[in-house]
C-alpha cells in the first residue's frame, strides 16, 4: 500500500499576486489511513486532493505517492502514473453516469486500462458487491435507480479499477439518512479491507465517527493534522477554523457540565454505550 508524502507544496491557479490555493503544505498520510479533510469553502482541501490524484502539478514542492513523485517539472505521463494508485469520487458522481447499463458504466475504466474481458467482468461484479448492490443491477439502466443507488453505482465505477487510495468529495451530499448510512458503511468496509480513504466533508459527525486522522485546512494552509479526539477537544479551535462541534462531543460536554462523569465521545453510539454502562452499574448497586 502506498504512503502519501506531501513536502512544502504550494499551488496557485492564476495571477502571481493572487493568494495561493495552497501555501507550503507538508503532510504525511500512512497507508491504510482514514483521513477526514476539513475546512470552510475555499480552504484548499479540494485543491490538495486534486494534486494527490495527479489532476495538476504543484507550483512548488513535491507530492509522493508510493514510488511516484510529482513536482512542477513533472510530465503528463508522471501524472498518469500517480493516478494509477488513486480513485477520485467527485461530488454528485451520479451526474457522470452515461452508459445504457450499470455494468457498462462500471466496465468503462477497466476496459480503458486494457484489461481482458474476463477480468473486466470480474471487476464489475466485485465492485457491485463492494458498494452493496446485487449482481443483477449490472443489467439495469443507471437512470432507473434511486439516488442512493446511483451514487453507489458511480462509486463502483471508480472501485472497479482497484485504487489503493480512494478520495471522496462530500460523498453523502443530497442523500437521505438511510442512503447516507449505507454508503458510509460501505466506505468503512473498504477501509477495513486496507484501502486508504481521504474524505472531504463538512459533516463533522462523519469525521468524528470514522476518521483516524483529521487534516484541517484554512486559507490554503495546513492548520493541524491530528487524531479526531484531539481536534474536537478544543471548541475555540473549531470556531476559529469555521468547523462545527460533532453532536456527540457537544452532548458529552453538556452532560459533564451537568455533573455527569463521562468521557468525551466521538459518536452517538459510543456516548450511548457509556450511559448504558453507567445506568447498568447504578442498577447493580441497588
N, C-alpha and C positions, 0 to 999 in steps of 0.2 A: 504493500500500500504506500502511495507517495506522500511525503511530507510537503507542506506548503511553507515556503520561507519568503517573506517579503522584506527587502532591505532598502530602506531610505527611498521609498518610491514617492515620486511626485508626478502629477498629471494635470495638464491644462488643456481645455477644449478649444480656446480661441485666442484672443489677443494676449500678448505678453503681459500687459498691465492688468489683466483680469485676475481675480482671486483664483488660485489653482483649485481644481476639484479635489485633488489630494495633495497634501503638503508633508513630505518627509515622513511617510508612514513605514514603520517597521513592525513586523508581526510574524509569529511562528505558530502554525497550526499542526498539531500532531496527527498522524494517520489514525483514522477511525474516530475522530472527534465529532461531536455535535455542537456546532458553533452558532449562536444567535448573534446576528449583526444588526445593531440597532442605532437609531439616531433620527432626528427630525428630518423632514423633507429638505434635500439639498445638502445633507451632511457628508455625502461622499460614499455611502455604503454601496449603492448600485455601481458606481464607477469602480470601486475596489473589486467587486466580484467580476465585473466585466473584464478587467485586466487579468484576473486569475483564470478566466475562461479563454484568454487569448483573443478577445474581441478588439483589442487595441494594444498599443505599446506604451510603457511608461515614458514620460518626458525625461525622467532621470531615475536612477536606481535600478533595481532588478527584481524579478519575480522568478522563483524556482519552484517547480512542481515535479517532485521526483528527480529525475536526472535532466530535465529540460529547464533551461534558463532563458529568460526573455528580458531584453533591455531595449534602450532606444534605437539600437542598431540592428535589432533582430529582423529577419526576413519573414514574408508571409508563410513560408514553409515552417519556420520556427514556431509561429503562432499556431499553425495547424497541428504541429506535433504536441503543443501544450493542450489543445482541445481534445486530443485522444484520451486524456485522463479525466476530462470534466464533462458533465452533463448539466445544462442550464435550463431550468424550467422558468420561463418568463411569467410575469403576472398575466392572468387570464389566458393560459396556454391553449385553451379550447378554441380560441379565435384563430389558431394556426392549423386546426384540423381541415383537411381538404379532400381526402380520398373518398371513394364510394363506400368502403367498409372500414371498420376499425382495424382489422388485420392488415389491410393495405397501408393504412396510415402508419401503424407501428413498424411495418416492414421497411418503410422508406429509408430510414437512416442506415440500418444494417445492410440493405441492398446496395446503397451508395458506397459502403465500405468494401464492397466486393465479396461479401460472404456468399457461400454456396446456398442454394435454395433450401436444402435441409437445415442448414444452420440458421438461416433466417426464420424459417417456420418454428424451429425450436425456441428461438429468441422471442418470437411473438407470443407463444404460449407461456413462456416463463415470465415475461413482462406483465401479461394479463394477470397471472397468478400473484405476482408481487404487489399489484395495486388492488387485489381483491375483486377482480371481475371474472365471471365464468368464462370458460374457453369458448362457449358458443357466441360470445359477444364479438369474436373475430369476424363473423359474417354479417353483423348488423351495421347499419348506417350510423356513423358517429353523430349525425344530426337528429337521430331518433332517440338519443339517450337523455337522461336527466342532466341538469347542470353539474352535479357532483360526479356523475358517471363520465361525462365528457371531460371533466378536469382530470380524472384518473386515467382515462384513455390517452389523453395528451401526454401525461407524465410517463405512461407506459412506453410511448414512442421514444422518450429520452432513455429510459431504463433499458430498453432493448439493446442499446449499444454498450451496455455494461460499464458505465463510468465508475471509476474508483471514488470520484468526488461528485456529489450532487448539490447544485446550487438551486435553491427555491426562493423565488421572489414573491413575497406575500401570497403563498400558495392557497390560503383559505379565503381570500378576498371574494366576497359575493356569495359564499356558500352558507347554507343554513347550519344550525348547530349539529345535526346528525351527520351531514356530509363532512363538516369540519372534523368531527371526532374520528370518522372512518379514515379520512385522509391522513391525519396526524398519526393515527395508529399504524398505518402502512409505512409512513416515513420512519417511525420509531423501530419498526421491524427491519427496515433496510439498514438503519444504523446498527442494530444489534447483530446483523449479519456481516458488519465490517465496513460499510460504506461511510465515507466522511460526508457529513451533512453541513452545508452552510445555509442557514435560514435567515433571510431578510424579513423582518416583520415589525409592525407597530404594536403587536399584541404581546404585551409583557408577560401575560399569564402563560402563553405558549413557550416563551423563552425560559421562564422560571421552571416550568414543568419538565421540559425536555433537554435543554442545553446543558453541557458540562463546561462550556466556555462562553463568555459574553464579550463581544467586541463593541465598544461604544465609540461612535463617530460623531464629530461636531465640527462643522465648517471646514471639512477637508482634513481634519486632524484626528489621529487616533488618541482618544482621551484616556481610555483604560481598557485592558483586557484581563479578565479575572473570572473566577467561578461565579455562578449566579448568586450564591448566598452572600458573597462579598459585595457584588454590585448592588443588590437590592436591600442591603442592610442600612444604606445611607439615604434617607429621603431627600436631604438637601442636595446631594449629588445628582439624584434622579431629576429633581426640579431644575437644577442648573443646566441639565442636558436635555430638557423637554421630554422626559420619559415618565410614564405612569408607574405607579406602585402596583404590583400584581395584587389581585384581590385577596389571595391567601395571606400575603405578607401584611397587607393593611389590616385584615381581620385579626392576625396574630398580635399586632401592636395594640389594637383596641382591647383585646382580651387581657393583655398584660397590663395595660393602663387601668383596667377594671379590677386588677388584683389576681387574675388567674395566672398561675405559674406555668408557662408554656414556652416551648422553644419556637423561634420563628420558623414558619412552614412555607415552602415554596409552591405547594399545590393544595387545593381544597381537600383532596383525598388524604394527604399527609396530615393536614390540620384535623380532619375528622378522626383519623386514627389516634392522634394524641388525645383528643377529647374523649373518645370512646374508652381509651385505656384509663384515663383519669376517673371517668364515671364508673367503670368496672371496678377500679381499685377502691373507690369510696363505697360501692355496694358491698364489696367483700369485707370491708371493715365493720359493717353494721351487724 
